[in-house]
């Protein structure tokens, strides 16, 4: 009987380690879910938008959509989520293009960045690479639009990059849509049987940088979010070092909700903090 139990334990341990190994080597596909369709071909879905190419310090070429601001209007630096491309996610093929139309409808500018490995941009996605991409876009804006006020907009996975960018550089304001404390926390909640933090290659520790953010912040988060728990959005709100911050709770089950209900709050943000 003892021998049988030892064999059974060894088999279970082997299976568990195999599962851990599988998840470790598959985690890039779990964290990053890009569409490779070239976003340059669909730029016409956003009024006034034009294609832009950015070159990163490590030699990648990034596609981006650029909408020049009307006189006196701010510019949104948009950092999108993990699935799809600038046009939209796999569940909402035109969702981001519709968001961009809403953001720029009254004259605001937009620099929407296609991450490395996404939508026609070169390279392969990674946490380090995403930070380089965001810094490249912010540098371009400062050089090409030195008089424009910049609002960083981080969506889902992009919210962690946005928080770290706002913690290390000064912007007019920060918008976070469905933000997380860390991808490790999201993964640990989804896979409680895995040692997620031990296996993680892309932790995206957003909460670590939150206290260093002093810009005005607007957060939008669905109360029934099944992708990034609403509780993590509340933690981020409490941890942010900003003296001006607002958390908008969206009722129901959703992730990255419609921007149409958020537009009035964004216009207020623009008026208060970009003049």
Wavefront OBJ file of the C-alpha trace (Angstrom):
o trace
v 0.000 0.000 0.000
v 2.819 2.383 0.922
v 4.547 1.669 -2.395
v 1.331 2.360 -4.282
v 0.904 5.705 -2.508
v 4.477 6.694 -3.299
v 3.992 5.827 -6.965
v 0.700 7.736 -7.083
v 2.317 10.767 -5.439
v 5.209 10.639 -7.905
v 2.804 10.469 -10.845
v 0.744 13.388 -9.532
v 3.880 15.435 -8.894
v 5.142 14.684 -12.405
v 1.817 15.735 -13.903
v 1.754 18.921 -11.820
v 5.304 19.859 -12.824
v 4.441 19.152 -16.461
v 1.421 21.445 -16.165
v 3.574 24.162 -14.589
v 6.134 23.785 -17.362
v 3.440 23.991 -20.021
v 1.953 27.167 -18.533
v 5.420 28.712 -18.121
v 6.307 28.297 -21.780
v 2.802 29.261 -22.967
v 2.447 32.406 -20.898
v 3.427 34.785 -23.702
v 0.347 33.623 -25.604
v -1.765 34.006 -22.450
v -0.618 37.558 -21.687
v -0.344 38.834 -25.272
v -2.996 38.044 -27.888
v -2.181 40.155 -30.948
v -3.867 40.475 -34.292
v -1.233 40.826 -36.998
v -3.552 42.574 -39.476
v -1.784 45.735 -40.618
v -3.497 48.688 -38.928
v -2.258 51.014 -41.663
v -4.989 49.584 -43.888
v -7.842 50.589 -41.550
v -6.726 54.053 -40.410
v -9.638 55.555 -42.378
v -12.045 54.313 -39.714
v -10.997 57.244 -37.509
v -11.774 60.740 -38.859
v -8.680 62.927 -39.452
v -6.352 60.018 -38.606
v -3.178 59.285 -40.534
v -0.573 56.554 -40.349
v 2.649 57.127 -38.480
v 5.845 55.113 -38.076
v 7.910 55.281 -34.894
v 11.364 53.759 -34.408
v 12.279 52.521 -30.938
v 15.781 52.754 -29.418
v 16.138 48.975 -29.777
v 15.385 49.086 -33.499
v 11.696 48.124 -33.766
v 9.331 49.904 -36.152
v 5.933 50.668 -34.658
v 2.745 51.492 -36.532
v 0.576 54.205 -34.992
v -2.481 56.288 -35.784
v -2.068 60.023 -35.433
v -4.787 62.650 -35.201
v -3.414 66.177 -34.915
v -5.166 68.279 -32.245
v -7.074 71.401 -33.117
v -5.660 74.584 -31.642
v -5.705 74.571 -27.831
v -6.882 70.964 -27.532
v -5.004 68.179 -25.698
v -3.568 64.976 -27.140
v -4.408 61.474 -25.922
v -1.562 58.961 -25.853
v -3.532 55.708 -26.101
v -1.994 52.439 -24.873
v -4.339 49.593 -25.797
v -5.062 46.196 -24.246
v -3.667 42.743 -24.890
v -6.037 41.449 -27.587
v -6.448 42.449 -31.230
v -4.984 45.652 -32.625
v -5.727 49.372 -32.918
v -8.935 48.709 -34.820
v -10.428 46.557 -32.065
v -10.293 43.331 -30.087
v -11.383 39.916 -31.334
v -14.730 40.287 -29.530
v -15.313 43.829 -30.812
v -13.640 44.268 -34.180
v -14.217 48.032 -34.446
v -14.326 48.893 -30.737
v -11.089 50.837 -30.446
v -11.644 52.765 -33.667
v -15.024 53.853 -32.243
v -13.300 54.872 -29.002
v -10.798 56.973 -30.923
v -13.601 58.694 -32.821
v -15.226 59.562 -29.479
v -11.982 60.865 -27.993
v -11.191 63.128 -30.954
v -14.720 64.209 -31.916
v -14.386 67.688 -30.391
v -10.864 68.417 -31.567
v -8.566 66.511 -29.210
v -5.535 64.865 -30.760
v -4.613 61.204 -30.538
v -1.494 59.084 -30.785
v -2.672 55.462 -30.689
v 0.276 53.114 -30.527
v 0.359 49.630 -32.029
v 2.569 47.585 -29.696
v 5.543 45.643 -31.022
v 4.284 42.385 -32.510
v 0.793 43.866 -33.013
v -0.994 45.182 -36.088
v 1.950 45.508 -38.465
v 4.556 46.640 -35.927
v 7.799 44.689 -35.915
v 9.182 42.617 -33.059
v 7.690 40.357 -30.419
v 5.582 41.535 -27.455
v 7.125 41.679 -23.975
v 6.770 43.737 -20.826
v 10.135 45.448 -21.286
v 9.334 46.062 -24.937
v 5.964 47.639 -24.144
v 7.622 50.143 -21.822
v 10.139 51.034 -24.521
v 7.288 51.479 -27.008
v 5.346 53.802 -24.687
v 8.436 55.877 -23.915
v 9.142 56.157 -27.653
v 5.639 57.465 -28.299
v 5.831 59.931 -25.400
v 9.193 61.218 -26.675
v 7.769 61.734 -30.163
v 4.892 63.754 -28.747
v 7.188 65.958 -26.689
v 9.385 66.636 -29.717
v 6.630 67.077 -32.328
v 3.922 68.656 -30.138
v 5.841 70.547 -27.450
v 2.944 72.908 -26.753
v 0.262 70.209 -26.447
v -1.022 68.908 -23.148
v -0.844 65.104 -23.125
v -3.342 62.786 -21.428
v -2.147 59.188 -21.120
v -4.934 56.653 -21.633
v -4.203 53.077 -20.534
v -6.653 50.325 -21.457
v -6.567 46.992 -19.573
v -3.051 45.560 -20.113
v -1.952 48.992 -21.296
v -3.026 50.524 -17.971
v 0.021 49.070 -16.223
v 2.334 50.602 -18.818
v 0.458 53.904 -18.497
v 0.842 53.964 -14.702
v 4.587 53.388 -14.864
v 4.950 56.017 -17.607
v 2.988 58.576 -15.569
v 5.048 57.717 -12.476
v 8.299 58.570 -14.242
v 7.218 61.422 -16.552
v 4.896 64.399 -16.159
v 1.618 64.538 -18.069
v -1.546 66.612 -17.884
v -3.674 63.680 -16.689
v -4.020 59.905 -16.672
v -7.031 57.774 -17.660
v -7.146 54.104 -16.645
v -9.722 51.734 -18.081
v -10.064 48.414 -16.205
v -6.706 48.681 -14.389
v -5.029 45.840 -12.488
v -2.645 45.769 -9.536
v -0.374 43.336 -11.384
v -0.690 40.652 -14.019
v 0.649 38.290 -11.355
v -2.425 39.077 -9.224
v -4.750 38.569 -12.198
v -3.089 35.254 -13.022
v -3.080 34.036 -9.433
v -6.822 34.630 -9.227
v -7.445 32.815 -12.496
v -5.091 29.886 -11.826
v -5.065 29.403 -8.023
v -3.507 25.959 -8.413
v -0.387 27.389 -10.073
v 2.618 29.132 -8.430
v 1.960 32.078 -10.734
v 4.385 34.521 -9.132
v 7.195 31.985 -9.282
v 6.568 31.238 -12.964
v 5.785 34.760 -14.146
v 7.878 36.353 -16.892
v 5.594 39.368 -17.353
v 4.478 40.562 -13.885
v 3.467 44.135 -14.881
v 3.570 45.378 -11.270
v 1.302 48.395 -11.702
v 0.533 48.875 -8.006
v 4.257 49.295 -7.272
v 4.320 52.574 -9.220
v 0.856 53.895 -8.311
v 1.962 55.954 -5.313
v 4.399 57.850 -7.556
v 1.623 59.059 -9.860
v 0.690 62.655 -9.053
v -1.258 63.560 -12.201
v -5.063 63.867 -12.032
v -6.556 60.413 -12.680
v -9.870 59.107 -13.991
v -10.520 55.363 -13.568
v -13.350 53.443 -15.224
v -14.023 49.846 -14.160
v -16.922 47.402 -14.484
v -18.198 46.109 -11.155
v -18.684 42.626 -12.626
v -15.417 42.495 -14.576
v -14.479 38.824 -15.116
v -11.098 39.609 -16.697
v -9.608 42.132 -14.263
v -11.443 42.032 -10.921
v -13.101 45.284 -9.894
v -11.389 44.966 -6.499
v -8.052 45.541 -8.207
v -9.334 48.778 -9.715
v -10.356 49.946 -6.248
v -6.905 49.096 -4.864
v -5.267 51.061 -7.653
v -7.547 54.022 -6.954
v -6.651 53.966 -3.261
v -2.920 53.572 -3.935
v -2.518 56.341 -6.517
v -0.616 59.316 -5.159
v -2.826 61.794 -7.035
v -4.715 64.425 -5.075
v -7.292 64.688 -7.894
v -8.781 61.301 -8.780
v -12.156 59.814 -9.670
v -13.322 56.195 -9.841
v -16.307 55.569 -12.121
v -17.994 52.239 -11.389
v -19.854 50.739 -14.339
v -22.724 48.423 -13.397
v -23.004 44.914 -14.811
v -20.636 42.314 -16.205
v -18.208 43.779 -18.723
v -14.557 44.495 -19.441
v -13.418 47.742 -21.090
v -16.949 49.198 -21.317
v -18.194 51.667 -23.910
v -16.399 54.968 -23.920
v -19.565 56.875 -24.858
v -20.697 57.158 -21.235
v -17.205 58.268 -20.242
v -16.868 61.093 -22.781
v -18.513 63.793 -20.590
v -16.060 62.995 -17.781
v -13.168 63.108 -20.231
v -14.294 66.504 -21.505
v -14.386 67.760 -17.924
v -10.897 66.367 -17.396
v -9.688 68.185 -20.503
v -11.194 71.493 -19.437
v -9.884 71.320 -15.866
v -6.374 70.078 -16.445
v -5.206 70.924 -19.964
v -5.829 74.643 -20.231
l 1 2 3 4 5 6 7 8 9 10 11 12 13 14 15 16 17 18 19 20 21 22 23 24 25 26 27 28 29 30 31 32 33 34 35 36 37 38 39 40 41 42 43 44 45 46 47 48 49 50 51 52 53 54 55 56 57 58 59 60 61 62 63 64 65 66 67 68 69 70 71 72 73 74 75 76 77 78 79 80 81 82 83 84 85 86 87 88 89 90 91 92 93 94 95 96 97 98 99 100 101 102 103 104 105 106 107 108 109 110 111 112 113 114 115 116 117 118 119 120 121 122 123 124 125 126 127 128 129 130 131 132 133 134 135 136 137 138 139 140 141 142 143 144 145 146 147 148 149 150 151 152 153 154 155 156 157 158 159 160 161 162 163 164 165 166 167 168 169 170 171 172 173 174 175 176 177 178 179 180 181 182 183 184 185 186 187 188 189 190 191 192 193 194 195 196 197 198 199 200 201 202 203 204 205 206 207 208 209 210 211 212 213 214 215 216 217 218 219 220 221 222 223 224 225 226 227 228 229 230 231 232 233 234 235 236 237 238 239 240 241 242 243 244 245 246 247 248 249 250 251 252 253 254 255 256 257 258 259 260 261 262 263 264 265 266 267 268 269 270 271 272 273 274 275
